[in-house]
């Protein structure tokens, strides 16, 4: 099978590229490197023994995307490309709607013109808004508390309409919780530009001495230690979820939504302590006021993915921390 991965050089995209190539699929990566680096493609080649096909382009360029679909005889698309910082979406909502929503429309137009109607979409647990109950299953009401979440929700609704318009479409929306960790090789992992928006790369940078301390936003929540609780999932488990979704869509038409998470909530302090244990390094932190919009706890119920996709998260917290540290050490040396 020939697969196009938009944003395939990014954090989750690169790990999925490796997994799909190792599973014997032909992968074409389409990326504009707005939040990734070309060296990632070289590292993918080192891991898999060969480079993926590659098109440097913006997903908003419909004609280039359509050309890639035809040239590489693509049969399915995994759509990662998009902006993903919640704070950035609040200050730059137009950019987020243009990149995420308009970019997806461009992709869908290219797919329709090329006759490609199988799509796995990189969605997010942000489509659930503030949790009304825990754990969150796929029946939980959807809403959005920021422009980033709204772009994901708009895209999901758009894809639902597309699937209803033509029974030939096969679409899976994968609602990620909190991806962390890195490939076991230490060659690829999460390497954000500037100050990380996510906890794990920030903790890794503090452990390696790049930053002085981790800011913990609030310690007065109704949780075991007062800090926020989230569902952290290893990025390779997440990659395996994409392969499972592709396989599911070969036999099932229509629109399908799946949570990808572990079903276990971990607090910020629990993550810091686990990373200290894995790295052997101290991770200083300072408690600062809560951020507006943060919730006390958010974690998944992923039974649907287990039942229908045959998928479940297998890697534990120690593996998440150890692989992140291994990548951080390798990144410093390369």
Number of C-alpha atoms within 10 A of each C-alpha: 11 16 24 27 23 25 27 30 29 30 23 22 24 26 23 26 28 25 20 21 21 13 10 10 15 17 24 24 26 25 25 20 16 13 17 20 14 13 11 18 24 15 19 22 15 13 19 15 12 13 18 19 13 17 16 13 18 21 27 20 13 21 15 18 25 23 13 21 24 17 9 15 15 22 18 23 25 27 23 23 28 25 18 17 15 18 13 16 20 13 11 13 18 12 14 24 21 16 20 25 22 17 22 24 19 21 23 21 16 24 23 13 15 18 16 21 21 23 25 24 24 20 25 22 26 24 24 22 20 18 19 11 12 13 17 19 18 19 8 15 14 16 16 18 15 18 21 27 24 23 27 26 23 18 21 25 11 15 25 19 12 19 18 13 11 12 12 16 22 25 29 27 25 23 23 22 23 22 22 26 30 27 22 17 14 20 20 30 27 23 17 15 10 6 10 15 15 14 16 24 21 20 28 26 19 19 24 18 13 11 15 14 17 21 15 18 17 18 18 14 15 13 14 12 14 15 23 25 24 22 22 26 25 25 26 24 22 25 20 18 26 26 19 17 27 23 12 18 21 11 8 15 18 19 21 20 20 25 26 31 29 23 24 15 18 20 20 22 17 16 21 22 15 17 25 20 14 19 20 11 15 17 21 15 15 11 12 12 11 16 10 7 10 13 16 19 21 27 25 24 19 22 20 17 22 15 10 12 19 13 21 21 20 11 15 12 18 15 17 26 25 21 23 29 28 22 23 23 16 14 14 8 7 6
